[in-house]
Amino acid sequence: MSGMTYKDSGVDIDAGNRAVRLMKSAVERTHGPRVLAGLGSFGGLFDGSFKEMTSPVLVASTDGVGTKIKVASAVGKYDSIGHDIVNHCTNDILVQGAEPLFFLDYVAANKIDPEMIAAVVTGAAEACGKHGCALLGGETAEMPGVYAPGEFDLVGTIVGVVDRPKLIDGSTIETGDLVLAVPSDGLHTNGFSLARRVLAGRDWTAPVEALGGKSLADALLVPHRAYLQEVRAVWKAGVTIRGLAHITGGGMIENPPRVLPKHLAFDFVDGSWPLPPLFKLIMETGNVAWMEMLRVFNCGVGMIFVVRAADVAATEAAFASVGTPSWRIGTVVERGDGEPVRFI
């Protein structure tokens, strides 16, 4: 009689190895000459020389995709959340002026489904490849008893670099500076707990007229957009970006003040950008108040740029050069005793 095995306890080593084999080629396609050791090593190695910079600063961020994974699981579509996690993390370091160097992923599940894991990581590798970022390594963990059957989580860590003189920290923002917004491609990776609650009971695979015939699942799973090309275009135009805010959890209320000096505030013009149909559907179906929408969701704004008034036209032209629409949504003012974000 054979003894107890690891597989008997719910952990299948062979399934984990199969997942690695399925994702290996996609991951290795992101490796350039600066990757000295990647997939399969205990630790990824990346050449840390930055001869073109006067004072390189490493910038790191870790995040997850939240309960968007519940939507992915419900319809069996996993590649888009791989794009989500890379793009979200890319934006989080981009707001400080850093461009991505390498990325690490962590997928934990009750039970490893090799095809599902490979789809997630392949999606992440595709996003990394688009940004010139190496998917340096990661971890796949099978954890029965911690995660319920069918449940999993996805987390990513990114490391980028910025030359200290080009660091964007908001310290040069002044009254009279203008705020330009560029669009999100959907909910991105925030607000899904409320969205799922509001839309519970609907057929997520059926066409929805209000969404132009797109299904709820397709609309909800549109990947988080990265703004690397927009930022690069503005830099190429010779514009100094004074502040950037990635509109994630906390929406348009809590994210913009993160880049402001304490004595300043944003006056945003309500209605200065269009509210996409998916957000309208959520607001109307759930009878969600407008200020709650602004606090939970990005409401159609993926990132805001703070520039000098004299640089607005050049910034808008830079956005147009990469096919990105933009809106002038507000102004920097003295805060006084008021809130850091006001809608007028």
Secondary structure, DSSP 8 states (H G I E B T S, - for coil): -----TGGGT--HHHHHHHHHHHHHHHHTT--TTEEE-TTSSS-EE----TT-SSEEEEEEEEE-TTHHHHHHHHT--HHHHHHHHHHHHHHHHTTT-EEEEEEEEEEESS--HHHHHHHHHHHHHHHHHHT-EEEEEEEEE-BTTB-TT-EEEEEEEEEEEEGGG---STT--TT-EEEEEE-SSSTTSSHHHHHHHHTTS-TTSB-GGGTT-BHHHHHTS-----HHHHHHHHHTT----EEEE--TTHHHHSGGGGS-TTEEEEE-TTSS---HHHHHHHHHHT--HHHHHHHS-TTEEEEEEE-GGGHHHHHHHHHHTT---EEEEEEEE-TTS-SEEE-
